[in-house]
Amino acid sequence: MVGEILAQPEWVLLNGQPVDFIGVFALMDEKLRAQLQTELAPCSTQVFMDAYATAHRAKFGEDFGVITSQS
């Protein structure tokens, strides 16, 4: 759940790509992330990721994304 300390990678989908939620969480806009934590907690990490992506697009006018490497 969001708000808990995550010790192991937890994979979520972002723009159709699997990403490590812990790493992506650190890249989020702090104010927007905190606002959503207050509004949504408790929720699953995927629900939070989806809500953050939507809110990021609304606030910044662009998709939230990270560069992923393919193994």
C-alpha positions, -999 to 999 in steps of 0.1 A, spaced: 0 0 0 11 36 -6 26 52 25 42 20 37 80 17 35 87 -6 5 119 -27 8 116 -47 -24 107 -37 -59 70 -35 -66 61 -34 -102 34 -12 -116 24 -2 -151 31 33 -163 22 41 -199 19 4 -205 54 -3 -193 64 -21 -161 83 2 -137 96 -1 -102 72 19 -81 99 28 -55 121 44 -82 92 61 -99 78 74 -65 111 93 -60 108 110 -93 72 123 -87 65 160 -81 66 162 -43 36 185 -38 14 165 -62 25 132 -47 17 144 -11 -17 157 -22 -26 124 -38 -13 104 -8 -37 124 15 -66 120 -9 -62 83 -18 -46 65 11 -50 37 16 -49 24 -19 -29 0 -40 3 11 -57 -12 7 -91 -43 28 -82 -19 55 -69 3 53 -101 -27 57 -123 -40 86 -103 -6 103 -103 -2 99 -141 -36 115 -146 -29 143 -121 5 150 -136 -9 153 -171 -35 178 -158 -10 199 -139 19 199 -163 3 193 -197 25 163 -204 26 126 -196 46 115 -166 72 90 -178 105 75 -170 131 59 -192 131 21 -190 157 -2 -203 148 -35 -220 168 -65 -208 
